[in-house]
Every structure is written in C-alpha cells, then in structure tokens.
Amino acid sequence: MDSPAEPRREAPQPRITYNAFLSYSHSTDEKLAAVLQRALHRFAKRPFRLRAVRVFRDTASLGANPALWPAIEQALAASEYLILMPSPQAAASAWVGKEIDYWRRNKPARNMLIALTGGEIDWDERVHDFDWTRTTALPIGLSKFFEAEPLWVDLRWAHESGEISVAHPRFRDCVADLASPLHARAKDELVGEDVQQAQRLRRLTPATIVLLASLAVALGWMSFEAERRRQVAALERDRALTSQSRYLADAALRQIADGNSEVGALLALEALPKAKRERPYVAEAEAALYTALGVLGPRKTVDVAEHSLYVNSAGFSPDGKRFVTVASEQTARIWDAQTGRQITTLNGHKRPVWFAAYLPDGSRIVTVSADGTARLWNALTGEQARVLRGHRGPVLHAAISSDGRLLATASADSTAKVWHIDSGTEVATLRGHTQALCCIQISPDGSRVATASVDGTARLWNARSGKMLAIFKGTPQAESAVAGRAVVIRFSPDGKLVATEHEDHAVRLWHASDGSPAAVLKDGSGKIDDGAFSNDSNFFALASSDDNVRLRLLRWRADTLEAVSGERVLRQKRKTRGPTDVNAVTFSPGNNFVATAGEDFLQIWDPVTGEELAALMTLVK
C-alpha cells in the first residue's frame, strides 16, 4: 500500500492566469467539455466583460505547438483549479494521467473539482480512499490523494439528454456547483448574481438597441445634410462662375470687335477652366478664344519632325502652350507649341508607344504602349510618376474621363481596364471581347465605357462595376482599325447617346444608360468613314466615302429620340490628286463651324448654309 501523501512543499508559483484547467477524455467528452467551458465563462458574467472566469481547454486555448506537453504543463502551473471530468475512458487516458500526476506533485487536493461524466465513483471511509474495486471512472493515480471524500458533480445524465446548452436548468445547477469555488462565493449568492445580471442584460439590450439606432439615424441625417449643403454650395458656386465666364466671353467678343484681339484672347482664357481652379466649362468662352486666335492669325509655323516615323497620336495641353506626340518608337515627345522646339522626351516604355494625351488639368500626361503598360508622367519635368500594370498584352488605346479621375485602357489581350488615376488602383476589368481591343471611350459623366474590338463588336460597360450593358455587333471599322486610332464609337457631349458605325453603312445611336436602341442614321451612298456629335448634341455629322458630309438633326420628344429625315449636305467642290475620301469630321466648340479632313486637304464649313469657308490643300502624298 502506498504511503500517505506528504505535505506539498511551498515554492514560488507562476502567475495564475486561468481560474481552472479542464482535464477530460477527447474520445467521449470533447463536446461536453466545450459546453462546460462556455457555461463557466458566461455564468454570473457582468456586462461589458469578455468572461466571468477564464477556463483552459487544450483544443480551444492552444495553437499548433510541436512541444505539446510543455505547453500543457505551463497551463497547469498557471491554473488555480483543476476540473477533472472522469470516465472509464479518462481513467485509461495517458494524457489525463499525466495531468493528474502533475497536479498531485504541485497543487493541493482541495483545488481539484470533479465533474463525473461516466462510470462509477465509490469512497471507502474506512481507508480514507476510493474503493478501487468499484471505482471505474478515476485513474489509479488519485489513490491516497484525498484525505476525505471529495464533493463531485454528476454529469452522467448529460450524455443521455441529447443537446446540452447553458440554458438547461439541471446543467446550469451543475455549473453553479463548479463556479462557486472559482468565484470564491457561496453557490446561492452566485446564482442570485447570475439572475441579476441576466435581468440587467434584458433591460439594457432594448435601451442599447434604441440608443445605437438613434445614433445611426442622427449620424445618417447629419451626413445627408452635410452632403446636401455641400451640393447646394457647389451648385451656387458653379452658377456664379458660369455667369462670370459668360460675361467674360461676351467682354472678349466686344474687345475683338473693337480691334483688341489680344485682350479678347486673354479674357476668353480667363473664362475657361484651368488647372487647380474649379470653373465650369462654358462653350461661349472657347468660341471667343478661337475667334480671337482666328483674328490674330498664325504667329509661327511649327515643323515637328519625328525622325520620319509615322505619328500615331498627338494632343495639346489644356493651355495650348505644349503638345505631345508619339510615333512608332518607345518614347513620347513634348513640344513647345509656339517655337516647335522639342522640350523633353518621355523615356521608360520598352516597346512602341501608341497613344498619349494630357489630363484635363494639364498636370500629367498618359501614355500607353505595346509593352503592356500605361504610364503617367509629370507634364512639366517629363519624369515618370506611375506605371499601371495589369494587361497581359500590348495596350493599344486609352481614354481619360472629363474630370481627370479615371483612365480606361484597351489591350490586345481582349480586355479593357478602368483605373483610378490618382491612386493607380484598378477599378474594374472589362471582359467579354474575344479579340484585341483597338478603341475605348469614356462617357462625359464617367459612368460608362464603350469599347471596340477586332472581333467586330463594340460594347457598353458600367465603368465602376465592369458589368457589360450591351453588345453592338457588326462594326467593320473596328476590324480594320490600327492601334492608337479611334473607330466610329462616340458618346454625345450630353452623355445621353453612344454612336457606333455598322456594316450596313449606317450609324446607330444607343441610349448610353442601358445600351437600348435610340435611332438609326442611314447614309445610303457608301461606307461611312467618320462621325461626330455637335457640342450641344443636337446634330450628328456623317462623313462618307462619296466625299460628302451629311448633318442630321437630333430631336427629343420626351424620352424618345427622333432623327429628322431632312439633312444638310456639305458637298466637296474641289478635287485633288489622289483619293478624296473625307476621313474625319468635327464641330467647332460653338457649333459655328464644321471641319472635314482627308489625306491631303482640310476644309472649314458653315453648318447652317453648307457653304465652304476655307480650304487647305496639298499635293504631298
């Protein structure tokens, strides 16, 4: 017979971080141990506290650890009580045996609590020990550990009751028996505390919900009101600036009429939007500027040589002082518009650059290249500011939103992407085309993107979500377009319509909101080479292979578009050597003029009378 246990030697103990340690058989009591742990955590828990007591359970408290027993040993040392869940399986468990052996060597017997889950426990008062002939739930390692019969909780019924929860009355009573020593409080006092906390929680919950809902409503209203006031202030500011711009434009025209064209040009420039200054665009101001420049006449002829390479793209800065060009090389070049002197070269692309354009505020330049990237450059210094990567093939075309916030890129990898220019983050990827994309446009309000591909289709997309809204089939110019050059796919300036050319020699107009059909503009005399909306969106010009340009009036009746059958034809009167096809057409900002261009000519027309006002011809092919 083993000798009685010697009194435990007092030694420095580690800091207690757990109120109790659960020792149990994983094969039979893992689920019950988890419920018991949660119940002890919640019993008599005060509001706004994570738990009432902290109970260690190996699978819930330990992460993956190759040194499992040292971690268990540390948890035992840091626990005030051991809650043993004995059963025949636990008695046979080596891990339970090791945990009991550690507790017996280092902790007092009075700090071991027993919650019987299976088998039998029988105490023999004569020998002050368990009757090991009848006790089947406890490991033999507990022999002679207790000086008197320990108080234990019977949970054997829990295995036969199905699902056990904290709300079960009998289970809650057992939890109270075990929680009492952990809290160092009498059981009845602890049960009363638990009831009080439950009642307090029931009273606080509706009040908390009402308070949070009220705060949410108040914050929502404040946010809505702040946004409304911001919008009202912005609207009033825009109205004031618009009125001011129109006044300046009118003053500019009066100065031009008085012979002060330079002053008129300066007044017109003042009326136009500028970088770092929010001013609404007014067409009258731009028209006044062009009028002043026309009166002043050209000051200098600029000869730009790109090493005899084909120029793919060119664009002026918003202030007209510089322009950028790209040719079939790996760079873009910035030029002085007054002197024709090259200012700087944008170096960085690894393959030919196809497209370049200034941002609306003139601060940066966007380029796209066959190396699969789009790049942002400092327009003043020529330094590279950002590289946008994501396409798996050459990037052939790009478009910039009117507010300068979004960039759309079209690639030979059959996708388009929308980017946030300031952050360089990708907003959406537009997937659906089956072959390379050659053209991309953004609607004036930045909400829609139109793309054209060599697969013979044009498509309409939501710019933010990337959702495809419509497919426009049979666009032959998309099949023959080259990189960096837009085909006939245009948004109207008011953003209501998108125009596409089709293989039946017609231009179809679609509602930009959802891609539904709006009107069909038939030419009937051959292939359509280009098309353009007037700046007020009331006219559409068709340039066709019979050398003429036809103007169609677009009239709205409620939400229905009507293309008036009557049309004005701008007939070319002069013939040149070689082809005379009209390849491009555009309106002046005030819709006072229409410009048409071919391979070797440029003509200016009066759209009202159809009279040719000016013509520039060359015999150079």
HELIX and SHEET records of a PDB file:
HELIX    1   1 HIS A   26  ARG A   42  1                                  17    
HELIX    2   2 ASP A   58  SER A   61  1                                   4    
HELIX    3   3 LEU A   68  ALA A   77  1                                  10    
HELIX    4   4 PRO A   88  ALA A   92  1                                   5    
HELIX    5   5 ALA A   94  ASN A  106  1                                  13    
HELIX    6   6 ALA A  109  ASN A  111  5                                   3    
HELIX    7   7 ILE A  140  LEU A  142  5                                   3    
HELIX    8   8 ARG A  156  GLU A  160  5                                   5    
HELIX    9   9 PRO A  169  HIS A  183  1                                  15    
HELIX   10  10 LYS A  187  ALA A  257  1                                  71    
HELIX   11  11 SER A  261  ALA A  271  1                                  11    
HELIX   12  12 ALA A  283  LEU A  296  1                                  14    
HELIX   13  13 PRO A  476  SER A  480  1                                   5    
SHEET    1   A 5 VAL A  55  PHE A  56  0                                        
SHEET    2   A 5 TYR A  18  SER A  23  1                                        
SHEET    3   A 5 SER A  79  LEU A  84  1                                        
SHEET    4   A 5 MET A 112  LEU A 116  1                                        
SHEET    5   A 5 TRP A 152  ASP A 154  1                                        
SHEET    1   B 2 TRP A 123  ASP A 124  0                                        
SHEET    2   B 2 ASP A 129  PHE A 130 -1                                        
SHEET    1   C 4 VAL A 311  PHE A 316  0                                        
SHEET    2   C 4 ARG A 322  ALA A 327 -1                                        
SHEET    3   C 4 THR A 331  ASP A 336 -1                                        
SHEET    4   C 4 GLN A 342  ASN A 347 -1                                        
SHEET    1   D 4 VAL A 353  TYR A 358  0                                        
SHEET    2   D 4 ARG A 364  SER A 369 -1                                        
SHEET    3   D 4 THR A 373  ASN A 378 -1                                        
SHEET    4   D 4 GLN A 384  ARG A 389 -1                                        
SHEET    1   E 4 VAL A 395  ILE A 400  0                                        
SHEET    2   E 4 LEU A 406  SER A 411 -1                                        
SHEET    3   E 4 THR A 415  HIS A 420 -1                                        
SHEET    4   E 4 GLU A 426  ARG A 431 -1                                        
SHEET    1   F 4 LEU A 437  ILE A 442  0                                        
SHEET    2   F 4 ARG A 448  SER A 453 -1                                        
SHEET    3   F 4 THR A 457  ASN A 462 -1                                        
SHEET    4   F 4 MET A 468  LYS A 473 -1                                        
SHEET    1   G 4 ILE A 489  PHE A 491  0                                        
SHEET    2   G 4 LEU A 497  HIS A 502 -1                                        
SHEET    3   G 4 ALA A 506  HIS A 511 -1                                        
SHEET    4   G 4 PRO A 517  LYS A 522 -1                                        
SHEET    1   H 4 ILE A 528  PHE A 533  0                                        
SHEET    2   H 4 PHE A 539  SER A 544 -1                                        
SHEET    3   H 4 VAL A 549  ARG A 557 -1                                        
SHEET    4   H 4 THR A 560  LEU A 570 -1                                        
SHEET    1   I 4 ALA A 584  PHE A 587  0                                        
SHEET    2   I 4 VAL A 594  ALA A 597 -1                                        
SHEET    3   I 4 PHE A 601  TRP A 605 -1                                        
SHEET    4   I 4 GLU A 612  MET A 617 -1                                        
END                                                                             
